[in-house]
């Protein structure tokens, strides 16, 4: 299954809803391009909703870190929402989970951007 991304804005946060696997050869560049375009358009608060992501390989994890780094270098923040158990285990195994702010509740995630 290819990767599908859509965006929606809630207050001053852009939420990217992701469906599919974030993996090499599965259009993961679409996620990177979406984040880059949002940053270029001046959006600095980005939340990746990963509720419908069942698999992330090592290149996908690198893509997530790269997107977060890009946001940070532009004075913004990229946070993760609703990570599936299997993906969370991959992130924990590689210790990448420690570099992200991860939320289970969208309202909590949105509030974290305030202040």
N, C-alpha and C positions, 0 to 999 in steps of 0.2 A: 504494500500500500504506500502510495506516495504521501508526501507531507502537504497538508493544507493549512494555511494560516489566514485568519481574518482578524480585523482590529475593530475595537469599539472604545469609545472614550467615556470615562466616568469621572466627573469633576475634572481635575487636572492630571489624571493618570490615563495613559493609553494601555488597554489590556489587549494582548495578542492571544487569541484563542488558537491553540495548536491541535491538529488532529493528525494522527499517523505516527510513524517512527521517525526519530531524528537519527539518521544513520547515513554513512557514506553511500552515495549513489541514490539516495531517496529524496532528492530535492532539498537537502538541508540548507543549501545556499539561499533558498527562498526566505528562511527565517533570518539569516544574516542580512539579506537585502532589505527585508522589512524593518529590522532594527535600525540599520544604517539610514534608511530614508526617514524614519521617524526622528532620529537624532539630527539629521540635516534640516528637517523642518522645525527644529527647536523644541521637540518634545523631550523632556529630560526624566520623566517618571514613567517607567515601563514595567508592566507586570506580565509575565508569561504564564498563561493558564495552561497547565500541562495535564489537565484532567483526562484528556483523550489521547495521551501519549503512553503507549505500552512498552516501548523499547527505545533505548538510547545507547548507541555504541560509542567507542572511544572517540571517534571523530565528531559525533554528536555532542559528547561532553565537552570537547575542545571548542565546538561552536558556541555552546552556552557560555563558557568562560570568556571567549573572545567577545561575545556580545555584551557581557557584563563589563568587561574591561573598556570597551568602546564607550559605553554609557558613562562609566566613571571618569574617563579621560575628558569627557565633555561636560563634566560637572553634574552628571545625572546619576540615576540609580536604576538598576534592573533587578527585579526580584521574581521569585518563583511561587506559583500557586498550584495546589492540589496535585502533588506528585504521586504517581502510582507506586505501590509497594516495590515492584520489580525494579523500577527506575531508581527509586530511593536507595535500594540495596546496592545498585551499581555505583551510585554517587557516594555512598558510604564506604564501599570497598576501595574506591580510588581517592577517598578523602576530599573529594570536590564539594561535598555537601557543606563543609565548613566554611567555604568562601561565599556562599549564597545565603541570603535571607529567604527562608522558605515558610510559606503559610498554608494552612488548610482551609481557612475561611477568607472569602473575598473581602468582606467588610474589614476584618483585621488587617489584611494586606493593604487596603486602600488607606486606612487610618495611619499605617506605618509611614506613609509618604508625607504626612502632615508634620510641620515643625522641623 
